[in-house]
């Protein structure tokens, strides 16, 4: 039994254009074509597509997916074992990130003792409590959240203006570093990553290097953080993540 490209797109939750692209680059060439040249996919094609989508979900680029799937020494069980291991690693990493209160940064303004006028002066058109309810529901019982809340409640207008000024200054310097082509593992980038860790520890809660690694991964995996950092300079989120990891490696090795 074979299926049309439209049917397969519906099964897999991908677009017809994606399937056409996979065909064009030789990643997934349908096993049959009609007399009119229309693509028809068999069960073996669907199995290969499933493997492709698994690897794509795990972050592999298409050229690496092709190498993995076309390995003559790998059978389907090899792929499944590899994917199970990678998925398990990802689950463990996400659990560590949650334990490290990956969104606690957004809780920094909870308990702010400022008048509406002062909040506008400090934060402009940003809503300092935009994610407060989400953060409290998910991490309200953690020590980091409690410490962040305790400190934030004690800050006044001048404290928050200093905090915002430090953030803006760091953002500008890191964006300039990325624009200059500095590598994430370079001294300059790692020093700014360390400054970033110390900033959080100084104003909100203590951030060990393992927790900082989780923050770095969050800046790429969470669309909101990624959009913010990439708005400073294209690719900055990934660059910062790599700098944080490199800095943690050099500090803990």
Long-range contacts (C-beta under 8 A, 24 or more apart in sequence): 1-42, 1-43, 2-31, 2-32, 2-40, 2-41, 2-42, 3-40, 3-41, 3-42, 3-46, 4-38, 4-39, 4-40, 4-41, 5-30, 5-38, 5-39, 5-41, 7-41, 8-41, 8-45, 8-46, 8-49, 11-46, 12-46, 12-49, 12-50, 12-53, 14-53, 19-49, 22-49, 22-52, 22-62, 25-62, 25-66, 26-66, 27-52, 27-62, 27-65, 27-66, 27-69, 28-52, 47-76, 51-76, 51-79, 51-83, 54-79, 54-83, 55-83, 58-83, 58-86, 58-87, 58-90, 93-214, 93-217, 96-210, 96-214, 97-214, 97-217, 97-218, 98-138, 98-139, 99-142, 100-144, 100-210, 100-211, 100-214, 100-215, 101-139, 101-142, 101-144, 101-145, 101-205, 101-211, 102-214, 102-215, 102-218, 102-222, 103-131, 103-134, 103-135, 103-138, 103-139, 103-218, 103-222, 104-135, 104-139, 104-142, 104-144, 104-145, 104-148, 104-204, 104-205, 105-200, 105-204, 105-215, 106-130, 106-131, 106-132, 106-134, 106-135, 107-131, 107-132, 107-135, 107-136, 107-139, 107-145, 107-148, 107-149, 107-152, 108-148, 108-152, 108-163, 108-203, 108-204, 109-152, 109-160, 110-135, 110-136, 110-148, 110-149, 110-152, 110-153, 111-149, 111-150, 111-152, 111-153, 112-152, 112-153, 112-155, 112-160, 113-153, 113-155, 113-156, 114-156, 114-157, 114-160, 118-157, 121-157, 121-161, 122-157, 122-160, 122-161, 122-164, 123-160, 123-164, 143-205, 144-204, 144-205, 144-206, 144-211, 147-204, 147-205, 147-206, 148-204, 148-205, 151-203, 151-204, 151-205, 152-204, 163-203, 166-199, 167-199, 170-195, 170-196, 170-199, 171-232, 174-232, 174-236, 174-240, 175-232, 175-233, 175-236, 178-233, 178-235, 178-236, 178-239, 179-233, 184-239, 184-240, 184-241, 184-242, 184-243, 184-245, 184-246, 185-242, 185-243, 185-246, 189-239, 189-243, 189-246, 190-243, 190-246, 190-247, 190-250, 191-247, 192-243, 193-240, 193-243, 193-244, 193-246, 193-247, 194-247, 194-251, 196-240, 196-244, 197-244, 197-247, 209-247, 209-248, 209-251, 209-252, 210-248, 212-244, 212-247, 212-248, 213-244, 213-245, 213-248, 215-244, 216-240, 216-241, 216-242, 216-243, 216-244, 216-245, 217-241
